[in-house]
């Protein structure tokens, strides 16, 4: 499901300038192109994580970038492993 910029700002409890900074840092990557960009529920969760890292945990911008990169790598690995497990569950003659 995609949501508009306005709805994203409300759900993520962000102001426009902060969102623009996070997009420039590539911490949040909307779909589409300006002015018609869209966000997902995963983007809202990512914004909440960034807000927690910067606020509650006082992580600096460089640290936020490193943490987000590691989170992205973990999600990528999880997807690869899930695909591998699906493939292994198929009979040998149906594996590609």
C-alpha positions as CSV (number, residue, x, y, z in Angstrom):
1,X,0.0,0.0,0.0
2,X,1.3,3.5,-0.9
3,X,0.6,6.7,0.9
4,X,1.0,10.3,-0.1
5,X,3.6,12.7,1.2
6,X,1.1,14.5,3.4
7,X,-0.1,11.2,5.0
8,X,3.5,10.1,5.5
9,X,4.3,13.3,7.3
10,X,1.4,12.8,9.6
11,X,2.0,9.1,10.3
12,X,5.7,9.5,10.7
13,X,5.2,12.7,12.8
14,X,7.8,14.6,10.8
15,X,7.9,18.1,9.4
16,X,8.6,18.8,5.7
17,X,12.1,20.0,6.1
18,X,13.2,17.0,8.1
19,X,11.7,14.7,5.5
20,X,13.6,16.5,2.8
21,X,16.8,16.2,4.7
22,X,16.3,12.5,5.2
23,X,15.5,12.0,1.5
24,X,18.7,13.9,0.6
25,X,20.6,11.6,2.9
26,X,18.8,8.7,1.2
27,X,17.6,7.4,4.6
28,X,14.1,7.5,3.1
29,X,13.7,6.7,-0.6
30,X,10.1,7.5,-1.9
31,X,8.7,5.9,-5.0
32,X,7.8,8.0,-8.0
33,X,9.2,11.4,-8.9
34,X,8.6,14.9,-7.6
35,X,6.0,16.2,-7.1
36,X,4.1,12.9,-7.1
37,X,6.1,10.7,-4.7
38,X,4.6,8.0,-2.6
39,X,5.7,6.2,0.5
40,X,5.0,2.8,2.1
41,X,4.2,1.5,5.6
42,X,7.9,0.3,5.6
43,X,9.0,3.9,5.0
44,X,6.9,5.0,8.0
45,X,8.6,2.3,10.2
46,X,12.0,3.4,8.9
47,X,11.2,7.0,9.8
48,X,10.2,5.9,13.3
49,X,13.5,4.0,13.6
50,X,15.5,7.1,12.4
51,X,13.6,9.3,14.9
52,X,14.4,6.9,17.7
53,X,18.0,6.6,16.8
54,X,18.5,10.3,16.6
55,X,16.3,11.2,19.5
56,X,16.2,8.6,22.2
57,X,19.6,7.0,21.4
58,X,21.3,10.2,20.4
59,X,23.0,8.5,17.4
60,X,24.8,11.1,15.1
61,X,24.0,11.3,11.4
62,X,27.0,9.1,10.3
63,X,25.9,6.5,12.8
64,X,22.3,6.6,11.5
65,X,23.6,6.0,8.0
66,X,25.7,3.0,9.1
67,X,22.8,1.5,11.1
68,X,20.3,1.9,8.2
69,X,22.8,0.3,5.8
70,X,23.2,-2.7,8.2
71,X,19.4,-3.0,8.5
72,X,19.0,-3.0,4.7
73,X,21.7,-5.7,4.4
74,X,19.9,-7.8,7.0
75,X,16.6,-7.5,5.1
76,X,18.3,-8.4,1.9
77,X,20.0,-11.5,3.4
78,X,16.7,-12.5,4.9
79,X,15.0,-12.3,1.5
80,X,17.8,-14.4,-0.1
81,X,17.6,-17.0,2.7
82,X,13.8,-17.2,2.3
83,X,14.1,-17.8,-1.4
84,X,16.8,-20.4,-0.8
85,X,14.5,-22.2,1.7
86,X,11.6,-22.1,-0.7
87,X,13.8,-23.6,-3.4
88,X,15.1,-26.4,-1.1
89,X,11.5,-27.4,-0.2
90,X,10.7,-28.0,-3.9
91,X,11.3,-31.5,-5.2
92,X,14.8,-31.8,-6.9
93,X,13.3,-32.1,-10.4
94,X,11.4,-28.7,-10.0
95,X,14.4,-26.7,-8.8
96,X,15.9,-24.1,-11.1
